[in-house]
Every structure is written in structure tokens, then in C-alpha cells.
Amino acid sequence: MIDFKPIRIEDKELITTYFLACGNRDCNLSFVNLYTWQFLTNSHYAVVDDCLVVRFTLDEESVVYTMPVGTGDVKNVIELLKQQAKAEGHVLRVHGVFPELEEWFNREFPGSFDYRLDRDYFDYIYSRQELAELKGKNFQPKRNHVNKFKRTYNYKYTPLTVDLIPHCLELEEKWCEEHDCEEEESLINERKALNIALRNFDALGLVGGALWVDDEIVGFTYGAPVNHDTFAVHIEKADSRIDGSYNILNQEFARHIPEQYVYLNREEDLGIPGLRKAKLSYRPVILLEKGYAELIES
């Protein structure tokens, strides 16, 4: 049996090394997401045959695994996972499997896996330069909001540092009061993940920014690299009563991260209609298709 271990802050370097090397742009292959959402997903990891695989739970009971990444024998690791799932009495499901890997599964395990895409979990990936510049007619509505904000408010954008975290938490508390966070499970969980991230800001290697109007923080955001050319935006919170606050926070973040990051991954829409509309309005250059392979053989 594979010995899966809980994900700790101390595991960041090891886990990140495997994820960066695989070159994947999947936001789920982010140590920040794995660690800060561990309370919900019960994420554990193992290194087997020089491959990293993460085990987690969905809906509090379904056990699933990420596609193994590394330089070892991936097929052998999948075989070991088949044995483990059978011994534990659950169906083997491998998540984070991209369409191009369907051919790999069909070749290595012909007729053994059912492959499915899940649109609600596709990642929205944008050109960092496009979000920073907002040029062209497609971005005219966004520029209008940004320009109105600049005309209306005396603002500044600063790096998010540990000393600013208490102010960000105050803003987040006000945001939750306005959006009835305690009435919606997804917002309750997001709040937990956000607090875990901010409490471990430096240890997680987060990079963020704070949006100020006069002497008050009215928005903040943070993220971390997914691979060598893609940066993930994990959280973005702003005072929605201030027109253009989200637009300018988005733009300023894109302007201030290192230029080596060609892409910004702003994660999935979870099938929420308003969120999907908002994410599509920023013109993603890649809609990263994700799904899973589920074992169908007896």
C-alpha cells in the first residue's frame, strides 16, 4: 500500500519541485491551493517511483487522485493506485487528466478507463500583458471602468505585506457581511482558505497587492506561480460598492508581477453563471480543459 502523508508547510519545496518540472498550468497543481483547502479536501501526497501523486476527497467520501507527475514509471504508479483503490473498496478516479492524455490512457490501459471532461472546472488562463494593458476594442468596457475609477478616487496600489494583513481581514469581514457568507457553504469554505493563506503568507511564498483609496484598503489580491510561465490568482476581494475597484485591482496585479509570467491563471468558474460571464468577459487565451479518468474494469 502507498503511504500517503498529510501536506504540511514543510513539504512546499518538495511538492513544488515536482509541479514546476511538469510544466502544467493547472491551478490545482498549486501548493497554495493544496495546503489552504486541505481542511475540505483532506489532501495527502506520496512520492512513488519518483512520481508525485496527491490523494484527496470529494463530497467528504469520494477518494480521487491527481495524475502522477515526475520522471518515474507513471503506468506503474497507476497500477499501484488500482491496487490501492481495490483494497480500500472504492473506484479509481484520476483527476487533472487533460484531453491529450486520453490517448495515453487508451494506449496503456485499453478499454479500462472512462474519460470525461468537466466544464465547471476548466481553468481560465489569460495573457498577463493583455490584462495589464487592456488595449483594443474588446477591453473597452474594462478601460471605461478603470478610467472612471482613476478620475473619481485618489488611489494607490502597493505590494501586499504581512503588516497589511489585519487591514485585509477587516475588509474581508465587511465583504462577508454584505454577501451573507455565513449562509452559503462555498463562501464559508473560501473564507477558511483565505484565512489559512494570509496566516501563512510568507511561508507559502504568496505575492499580492493592496488597493488603497485615500488611507483605506478597499481591495486586495494574492497568488503564486503554477509553473515557470504561469502565475495563479488565488483570491481577489474588493469593495463592490466602489465602481471599477475589481477592474483596477485586476489590472494592477497583472502589471506588477514579474514579466517572466506570460499567463495568469484565474482558476475555474465552478458552473456559477455570473462568475462564468465575468471570466469570459476578460477574454481568456486558453480555456484549460480538465476532467478525469475513472476505472471501469472489474
ROVEXDREN-460586 format. One record per atom (N, C-alpha, C): residue in one letter; x, y, z. Coordinates in steps of 0.001 Angstrom, whole numbers, padded with zeros to 6 digits, always signed. Example, Ala and Ser with C-alpha at 12.3 -4.5 7.8 and 13.67 -1.06 7.14 Angstrom:
A+013190-005690+007800/A+012300-004500+007800/A+013200-003300+007800/S+012850-002250+007080/S+013670-001060+007140/S+012900+000030+007870/
END
This chain:
M+000836-001198+000000/M+000000+000000+000000/M+000878+001258+000000/I+000433+002262-000722/I+001159+003526-000775/I+000906+004305+000517/D+001971+004840+001083/D+001880+005604+002322/D+001692+007092+001986/F+000471+007562+002040/F+000174+008967+001772/F+000315+009776+003056/K+000952+010952+002930/K+001225+011794+004093/K+000442+013099+003995/P+000029+013649+005149/P-000636+014959+005132/P+000293+016027+004554/I-000288+017005+003877/I+000509+018084+003282/I+000773+019149+004333/R+002059+019404+004602/R+002476+020394+005579/R+003226+021527+004883/I+003349+022636+005575/I+004111+023763+005037/I+005524+023317+004671/E+006083+022434+005485/E+007460+021963+005267/E+007607+021185+003960/D+006497+020753+003371/D+006543+019968+002131/D+006505+020848+000878/K+006429+022155+001067/K+006255+023066-000067/K+007347+022892-001121/E+008602+022872-000702/E+009692+022792-001684/E+009639+021491-002475/L+009429+020382-001794/L+009384+019083-002472/L+008247+019025-003477/I+007034+019362-003028/I+005865+019268-003899/I+005966+020240-005060/T+006407+021467-004783/T+006529+022476-005831/T+007549+022072-006879/T+008614+021420-006459/T+009646+020972-007408/T+009050+020046-008460/Y+008208+019111-008044/Y+007576+018193-008997/Y+006607+018934-009916/F+005796+019815-009344/F+004788+020510-010147/F+005423+021465-011154/L+006451+022190-010732/L+007111+023119-011655/L+007762+022371-012807/A+008355+021231-012508/A+009057+020465-013541/A+008111+019911-014595/C+006857+019610-014205/C+005936+019003-015175/C+005396+020026-016172/G+005548+021321-015872/G+005143+022365-016810/G+003660+022566-016938/N+002875+021951-016062/N+001427+022035-016138/N+000928+023401-015677/R-000166+023890-016279/R-000736+025184-015889/R-001998+025036-015035/D-002292+023844-014598/D-003486+023550-013811/D-003381+024215-012437/C-004384+025015-012072/C-004352+025696-010776/C-004409+024714-009615/N-004921+023506-009857/N-004973+022509-008794/N-003589+021974-008444/L-002640+022144-009367/L-001267+021727-009092/L-000496+022910-008508/S-001101+023539-007561/S-000525+024670-006850/S-000442+024299-005386/F+000741+024418-004812/F+000885+024063-003405/F-000039+024911-002535/V-000221+026175-002919/V-001085+027064-002141/V-002499+026501-002060/N-003047+026082-003190/N-004394+025519-003185/N-004463+024217-002390/L-003467+023361-002577/L-003460+022088-001864/L-003447+022306-000355/Y-002617+023239+000087/Y-002452+023448+001523/Y-003634+024195+002138/T-004079+025257+001497/T-005103+026095+002114/T-006498+025475+002061/W-006719+024530+001135/W-008022+023858+001054/W-007982+022453+001657/Q-006901+022137+002349/Q-006738+020792+002900/Q-007815+020456+003927/F-008323+021464+004629/F-009378+021238+005622/F-010629+020641+004971/L-010827+020931+003680/L-012017+020453+002971/L-011729+019185+002178/T-010544+019126+001559/T-010233+018018+000647/T-009442+016883+001287/N-008939+017116+002518/N-008139+016087+003194/N-006985+015617+002311/S-006292+016559+001713/S-005226+016246+000751/S-004026+015580+001426/H-003564+014506+000806/H-002349+013806+001212/H-001499+013579-000044/Y-000218+013357+000149/Y+000645+013139-001012/Y+001589+011972-000761/A+002130+011465-001868/A+003152+010424-001788/A+004075+010559-002990/V+005329+010193-002799/V+006280+010089-003901/V+006533+008603-004124/V+006146+008133-005317/V+006252+006716-005652/V+006995+006585-006969/D+008085+005826-006975/D+008850+005622-008209/D+009185+006973-008863/D+009620+007926-008049/D+009979+009272-008480/D+008826+009988-009191/C+007618+009669-008775/C+006431+010390-009245/C+005660+010893-008022/L+005157+012104-008142/L+004334+012673-007084/L+002869+012461-007421/V+002106+011987-006444/V+000666+011831-006631/V-000022+012359-005370/V-001115+013073-005569/V-001874+013642-004457/V-003217+012928-004361/R-003582+012597-003170/R-004856+011924-002883/R-005746+012900-002117/F-007011+013022-002515/F-007920+013899-001795/F-009336+013349-001872/T-010245+013979-001170/T-011623+013509-001156/T-012554+014577-001728/L-013598+014117-002391/L-014661+014982-002886/L-015955+014606-002172/D-016744+015609-001851/D-018046+015366-001209/D-017907+014516+000053/E-016756+014673+000725/E-016490+014038+002021/E-016369+012522+001967/E-016455+011925+000772/E-016397+010466+000746/E-015694+009894-000480/S-015776+010560-001634/S-015179+010016-002850/S-013670+010255-002857/V-012905+009177-002915/V-011444+009278-002939/V-010978+009393-004373/V-010168+010422-004654/V-009656+010638-006007/V-008169+010954-005924/Y-007496+010864-007093/Y-006058+011087-007154/Y-005742+012044-008303/T-004653+012792-008142/T-004157+013580-009272/T-003347+012679-010187/M-003233+013083-011445/M-002380+012357-012379/M-000934+012425-011866/P-000274+011264-011722/P+001112+011286-011237/P+002011+012120-012155/V+002911+012888-011554/V+003883+013675-012316/V+005278+013360-011810/G+006234+013314-012728/G+007618+013029-012351/G+008330+012285-013457/T+009510+011821-013148/T+010354+011161-014147/T+010272+009642-014067/G+009478+009119-013143/G+009389+007671-012979/G+008395+007018-013921/D+008028+005801-013605/D+007133+004999-014431/D+005683+005309-014042/V+005055+006216-014791/V+003695+006649-014464/V+002715+005479-014556/K+002902+004621-015561/K+001998+003476-015704/K+002048+002585-014471/N+003230+002368-013947/N+003367+001533-012756/N+002676+002175-011553/V+002765+003493-011448/V+002096+004185-010344/V+000580+004027-010463/I+000056+004133-011682/I-001380+003930-011884/I-001780+002506-011483/E-000939+001531-011803/E-001211+000151-011405/E-001271+000032-009883/L-000357+000700-009210/L-000351+000673-007748/L-001609+001343-007186/L-002039+002423-007831/L-003263+003097-007391/L-004492+002210-007616/K-004483+001432-008696/K-005575+000478-008941/K-005656-000528-007793/Q-004502-001025-007386/Q-004466-001996-006290/Q-004944-001366-004982/Q-004506-000128-004744/Q-004880+000561-003512/Q-006387+000816-003469/A-006941+001301-004581/A-008373+001584-004624/A-009184+000303-004402/K-008749-000778-005021/K-009466-002052-004862/K-009421-002518-003419/A-008247-002409-002798/A-008102-002854-001412/A-008952-002020-000466/E-009131-000727-000795/E-009893+000163+000072/E-011379+000206-000286/G-011739-000473-001379/G-013144-000591-001726/G-013748+000613-002417/H-012948+001344-003177/H-013504+002460-003945/H-013017+002390-005392/V-013731+003074-006278/V-013380+003086-007696/V-012216+004052-007916/L-011254+003641-008722/L-010116+004514-009003/L-010534+005634-009948/R-010336+006874-009516/R-010586+008037-010360/R-009348+008931-010327/V-008834+009252-011510/V-007640+010086-011634/V-008049+011436-012201/H-007859+012489-011419/H-008267+013837-011815/H-007116+014618-012435/G-007491+015736-013075/G-006486+016578-013705/G-005974+015981-014987/V-006758+015112-015589/V-006338+014426-016815/V-006779+015266-018009/F-005826+015727-018812/F-006127+016607-019931/F-006484+015790-021178/P-007198+016408-022115/P-007643+015664-023301/P-006531+014920-024024/E-005335+015529-024095/E-004252+014861-024817/E-003781+013595-024110/L-004113+013463-022815/L-003718+012264-022089/L-004729+011130-022225/E-005874+011424-022817/E-006845+010357-023072/E-006208+009282-023954/E-005435+009730-024932/E-004751+008783-025822/E-003788+007913-025027/W-003102+008538-024039/W-002155+007774-023213/W-002888+006685-022432/F-004007+007027-021818/F-004775+006040-021063/F-005285+004934-021972/N-005768+005324-023148/N-006303+004313-024064/N-005203+003381-024569/R-004004+003908-024706/R-002884+003088-025172/R-002366+002162-024073/E-002191+002726-022868/E-001597+001959-021777/E-002613+001069-021062/F-003879+001487-021045/F-004927+000721-020364/F-006160+000632-021272/P-006019-000014-022433/P-007123-000026-023409/P-008408-000611-022831/G-009483+000174-022991/G-010787-000288-022544/G-011003-000291-021044/S-010048+000256-020278/S-010126+000164-018821/S-010661+001418-018142/F-010571+002564-018834/F-010957+003813-018193/F-012007+004557-019009/D-012922+005181-018288/D-013898+006090-018884/D-013371+007510-018673/Y-013275+008280-019743/Y-012663+009610-019687/Y-013730+010675-019864/R-013759+011647-018966/R-014785+012690-019018/R-014195+014067-018734/L-014699+015065-019458/L-014358+016454-019190/L-015373+017042-018217/D-014950+018049-017467/D-015838+018721-016523/D-015719+020228-016734/R-016657+020795-017514/R-016580+022210-017907/R-016520+023150-016706/D-017187+022803-015623/D-017219+023688-014459/D-015839+023891-013847/Y-014899+022997-014174/Y-013567+023069-013578/Y-012478+023403-014604/F-012865+023865-015780/F-011869+024349-016734/F-011229+025616-016165/D-009926+025764-016329/D-009225+026959-015862/D-009252+028053-016923/Y-009436+029282-016463/Y-009387+030453-017339/Y-007978+031034-017285/I-007295+030995-018434/I-005916+031462-018491/I-005834+032640-019462/Y-005218+033724-018981/Y-005185+034984-019718/Y-003751+035403-020019/S-003616+036244-021025/S-002342+036885-021303/S-002094+037945-020234/R-000990+037826-019510/R-000666+038824-018490/R-000571+040208-019109/Q+000042+040305-020297/Q+000213+041597-020949/Q-001130+042216-021318/E-002052+041395-021827/E-003372+041921-022185/E-004112+042468-020972/L-004038+041761-019852/L-004721+042243-018656/L-004046+043483-018079/A-002745+043590-018291/A-002020+044757-017785/A-002295+046006-018621/E-002484+045808-019931/E-002626+046960-020827/E-004078+047276-021178/L-004932+046270-021245/L-006349+046438-021605/L-006510+047218-022917/K-005737+046851-023916/K-005798+047527-025208/K-006861+046888-026113/G-007333+047655-027079/G-008240+047130-028091/G-009698+047254-027709/K-010560+047080-028726/K-011998+047278-028514/K-012607+046236-027591/N-012030+045045-027562/N-012587+044008-026693/N-012517+044398-025216/F-011538+045221-024873/F-011362+045620-023482/F-011876+047029-023200/Q-012587+047603-024153/Q-013100+048969-023962/Q-013964+049104-022706/P-014912+048170-022448/P-015721+048294-021223/P-014872+048273-019955/K-013812+047440-019949/K-012937+047378-018773/K-012173+048692-018614/R-011688+049237-019711/R-010968+050516-019643/R-011875+051627-019130/N-013143+051577-019538/N-014077+052606-019083/N-014209+052589-017563/H-014321+051394-016986/H-014420+051287-015527/H-013132+051761-014854/V-011990+051360-015429/V-010707+051763-014859/V-010539+053281-014917/N-010851+053868-016057/N-010682+055324-016220/N-011619+056100-015291/K-012844+055606-015127/K-013773+056261-014209/K-013248+056194-012782/F-012713+055042-012410/F-012144+054886-011072/F-011007+055886-010855/K-010116+055994-011843/K-008968+056894-011711/K-009402+058353-011613/R-010469+058709-012330/R-010959+060088-012274/R-011636+060402-010945/T-012231+059374-010347/T-013070+059587-009167/T-012296+059522-007853/Y-011286+058643-007792/Y-010660+058362-006500/Y-009170+058696-006485/N-008714+059065-005310/N-007286+059223-005047/N-006783+057862-004559/Y-006132+057127-005453/Y-005811+055743-005135/Y-004321+055457-005286/K-003921+054328-004722/K-002578+053787-004953/K-002648+052269-004834/Y-001675+051607-005415/Y-001557+050157-005350/Y-000199+049848-004747/T-000178+049043-003702/T+001082+048705-003043/T+001214+047193-002917/P+002442+046686-002767/P+002606+045255-002514/P+001889+044855-001224/L+001328+043661-001222/L+000683+043145-000020/L+001766+042541+000870/T+001886+043089+002074/T+002886+042626+003035/T+002189+042177+004312/V+002939+041458+005147/V+002359+040861+006350/V+001711+041911+007245/D+002296+043095+007333/D+001747+044122+008220/D+000389+044644+007747/L+000048+044397+006484/L-001242+044856+005952/L-002344+043820+006110/I-001992+042609+006496/I-002973+041524+006567/I-004143+041828+007503/P-003912+042410+008695/P-005074+042738+009543/P-006077+043665+008850/H-005589+044609+008041/H-006480+045508+007310/H-007254+044744+006232/C-006583+043785+005597/C-007257+042966+004580/C-008350+042114+005212/L-008081+041580+006395/L-009079+040763+007078/L-010282+041596+007500/E-010053+042858+007842/E-011168+043751+008158/E-012055+043962+006929/L-011407+044177+005771/L-012162+044340+004529/L-012923+043063+004201/E-012261+041918+004383/E-012904+040638+004075/E-014114+040409+004974/E-014023+040832+006234/E-015148+040680+007147/E-016331+041531+006705/K-016059+042756+006283/K-017129+043625+005774/K-017743+043030+004509/W-016880+042502+003634/W-017356+041886+002392/W-018300+040729+002713/C-017924+039928+003695/C-018746+038769+004064/C-020084+039193+004661/E-020070+040262+005431/E-021331+040752+005994/E-022289+041186+004888/E-021733+041828+003864/E-022553+042308+002757/E-023044+041173+001867/H-022282+040074+001806/H-022623+038969+000909/H-023162+037738+001638/D-023508+037896+002917/D-024100+036799+003697/D-023279+035517+003609/C-021993+035639+003907/C-021096+034484+003808/C-021569+033295+004644/E-022121+033584+005810/E-022500+032502+006718/E-023692+031692+006205/E-024325+032177+005144/E-025490+031478+004598/E-025135+030586+003412/E-023900+030655+002949/E-023523+029888+001758/E-022240+029112+002037/E-022307+027803+001886/E-021186+026934+002254/E-019926+027253+001466/S-020074+027549+000169/S-018891+027820-000651/S-018144+029054-000157/L-018875+030066+000302/L-018237+031274+000819/L-017620+031035+002199/I-018249+030183+002988/I-017665+029812+004278/I-016323+029130+004066/N-016285+028200+003104/N-015043+027478+002819/N-013982+028396+002235/E-014391+029299+001336/E-013435+030249+000770/E-012824+031105+001868/R-013645+031494+002820/R-013156+032324+003924/R-012116+031580+004759/K-012361+030294+005010/K-011389+029487+005748/K-010063+029408+004996/A-010133+029132+003682/A-008917+029020+002877/A-008158+030341+002853/L-008889+031441+002723/L-008265+032766+002704/L-007534+033038+004013/N-008159+032731+005133/N-007522+032967+006425/N-006278+032111+006619/I-006324+030865+006171/I-005148+029996+006254/I-004011+030581+005416/A-004342+031050+004213/A-003333+031620+003326/A-002697+032865+003935/L-003521+033774+004453/L-002979+035019+004991/L-002170+034782+006265/R-002553+033797+007053/R-001788+033486+008265/R-000424+032883+007928/N-000308+032331+006725/N+000954+031692+006302/N+001522+032387+005063/F+001299+033686+004966/F+001589+034439+003748/F+003038+034253+003278/D+003995+034492+004155/D+005402+034388+003762/D+005822+032943+003544/A+005383+032055+004421/A+005774+030650+004306/A+005278+030031+003004/L+004127+030491+002518/L+003571+029973+001262/L+004178+030647+000038/G+004961+031704+000248/G+005576+032409-000875/G+004580+033173-001715/L+003533+033684-001067/L+002497+034410-001804/L+002986+035790-002239/V+002443+036233-003359/V+002692+037579-003877/V+001331+038243-004052/G+001194+039448-003546/G-000105+040091-003646/G-000010+041591-003713/G-001172+042220-003750/G-001230+043666-003818/G-002434+044189-003059/A-002323+045440-002614/A-003410+046104-001901/A-003799+047361-002661/L-005095+047562-002807/L-005628+048749-003462/L-006141+049700-002389/W-005636+050950-002437/W-005987+051950-001439/W-006784+053076-002081/V-007763+053555-001361/V-008413+054827-001696/V-008208+055730-000486/D-007511+056824-000725/D-007059+057683+000369/D-006214+056836+001317/D-006609+056671+002551/D-005790+055913+003502/D-006432+054586+003907/E-007333+054092+003081/E-008058+052865+003413/E-007875+051809+002328/I-007633+050573+002749/I-007537+049461+001799/I-008947+049078+001363/V-009189+049145+000049/V-010514+048817-000490/V-010469+047565-001367/G-009316+046937-001457/G-009203+045709-002234/G-007855+045057-002019/F-007809+043745-002178/F-006525+043041-002101/F-006608+041766-002932/T-005452+041285-003321/T-005365+040083-004138/T-004043+039398-003864/Y-003983+038095-004123/Y-002707+037391-003983/Y-002716+036134-004842/G-001521+035646-005112/G-001366+034434-005900/G+000035+033884-005778/A+000346+032908-006627/A+001650+032253-006604/A+001887+031576-007945/P+003147+031305-008285/P+003429+030635-009558/P+002843+029230-009612/V+002358+028862-010810/V+001940+027490-011072/V+003085+026748-011757/N+003696+027391-012723/N+004913+026863-013346/N+005784+028050-013742/H+006731+027836-014642/H+007714+028884-014930/H+007160+030013-015788/D+006000+029833-016408/D+005459+030932-017230/D+004028+031316-016844/T+003476+030665-015822/T+002082+030905-015452/T+001964+031208-013955/F+001230+032279-013660/F+001019+032719-012285/F-000469+032600-011967/A-000801+032008-010834/A-002201+031831-010455/A-002673+032966-009560/V-003886+033427-009802/V-004539+034407-008934/V-005499+033624-008052/H-005179+033510-006769/H-005968+032665-005877/H-007140+033403-005235/I-006954+034661-004927/I-008008+035428-004260/I-008001+036861-004774/E-009194+037418-004908/E-009351+038826-005276/E-010592+039333-004543/K-010409+040279-003631/K-011515+040841-002872/K-011458+042359-002959/A-012610+042968-003175/A-012665+044435-003239/A-014031+044908-002779/D-014077+046169-002420/D-015342+046802-002031/D-016184+046983-003292/S-017204+046145-003439/S-018011+046152-004662/S-018858+047413-004798/R-018940+048202-003731/R-019683+049465-003814/R-018893+050526-004573/I-017601+050262-004749/I-016739+051205-005461/I-016604+050745-006906/D-017257+051441-007813/D-017245+051060-009225/D-015821+051047-009774/G-015436+049922-010381/G-014123+049800-011002/G-013052+049238-010091/S-013394+048979-008819/S-012366+048501-007883/S-011789+047147-008313/Y-012660+046235-008748/Y-012158+044934-009196/Y-011368+045067-010496/N-011824+045923-011392/N-011143+046089-012674/N-009718+046596-012501/I-009557+047609-011652/I-008224+048184-011495/I-007326+047281-010650/L-007919+046547-009698/L-007137+045590-008918/L-006584+044505-009825/N-007416+044024-010729/N-007006+043029-011716/N-005866+043561-012576/Q-006025+044778-013093/Q-005017+045357-013967/Q-003701+045602-013233/E-003778+046161-012044/E-002554+046476-011305/E-001789+045211-010926/F-002500+044162-010574/F-001820+042913-010243/F-001066+042384-011459/A-001726+042421-012620/A-001085+041958-013851/A+000138+042815-014194/R+000084+044085-013891/R+001201+044998-014180/R+002392+044772-013260/H+002146+044274-012049/H+003210+044244-011047/H+003880+042890-010855/I+003303+041802-011345/I+004021+040529-011206/I+005154+040487-012235/P+006201+039691-011980/P+007346+039640-012899/P+006937+039280-014326/E+007603+039904-015291/E+007241+039720-016698/E+007554+038330-017229/Q+008306+037530-016477/Q+008576+036159-016932/Q+007275+035357-017025/Y+006261+035782-016280/Y+004985+035069-016302/Y+004135+035597-017448/V+004039+034793-018479/V+003316+035161-019694/V+001810+035060-019470/Y+001411+034141-018587/Y-000004+033854-018398/Y-000436+034043-016945/L-001705+034403-016784/L-002347+034437-015474/L-003478+033414-015465/N-003413+032496-014529/N-004484+031516-014349/N-005416+032043-013267/R-006656+032349-013662/R-007628+032890-012713/R-008650+031826-012290/E-008233+030576-012419/E-008963+029421-011902/E-010310+029213-012590/E-011154+028360-011996/E-012376+027900-012647/E-013575+028758-012272/D-014741+028442-012879/D-015949+029205-012544/D-016951+028394-011724/L-016660+027099-011512/L-017497+026215-010690/L-018938+026121-011185/G-019166+026499-012456/G-020510+026430-013014/G-021428+027551-012571/I-020881+028577-011915/I-021688+029710-011449/I-021889+030674-012620/P-023122+030879-013078/P-023365+031665-014302/P-022736+033062-014286/G-022898+033812-013194/G-022345+035151-013137/G-020832+035154-013179/L-020227+034192-012511/L-018770+034094-012498/L-018251+033694-013867/R-018957+032798-014527/R-018544+032389-015883/R-018589+033578-016846/K-019659+034356-016754/K-019793+035531-017619/K-018661+036519-017368/A-018340+036743-016107/A-017285+037685-015758/A-015924+037210-016256/K-015648+035933-016100/K-014346+035405-016524/K-014216+035416-018046/L-015294+035102-018750/L-015252+035138-020214/L-015081+036563-020731/S-015589+037543-019991/S-015517+038932-020447/S-014088+039450-020514/Y-013175+038777-019816/Y-011767+039191-019846/Y-010969+038470-020942/R-011646+037744-021798/R-011051+037134-022997/R-009882+036191-022685/P-010172+035040-022100/P-009077+034082-021856/P-008438+033633-023165/V-007135+033478-023147/V-006431+032980-024332/V-006382+031454-024333/I-006591+030864-023159/I-006655+029405-023031/I-007786+029074-022071/L-008676+028182-022500/L-009658+027609-021592/L-009165+026192-021322/L-008488+026026-020204/L-007757+024794-019937/L-008718+023666-019574/E-008866+022723-020500/E-009829+021637-020323/E-009297+020601-019342/K-010141+020297-018353/K-009759+019312-017345/K-010889+018301-017168/G-010525+017154-016698/G-011507+016115-016484/G-010926+015009-015640/Y-011384+013786-015860/Y-010878+012680-015059/Y-011021+011371-015833/A-010230+010402-015421/A-010315+009035-015937/A-010764+008154-014802/E-011832+007385-015021/E-012375+006512-013990/E-012299+005061-014447/L-011770+004222-013604/L-011611+002814-013938/L-012966+002141-014115/I-013136+001423-015224/I-014416+000772-015488/I-014306-000754-015511/E-013085-001272-015466/E-012943-002731-015487/E-013251-003304-014123/S-013623-004560-014083/S-013940-005218-012813/S-012665-005574-012076/
END
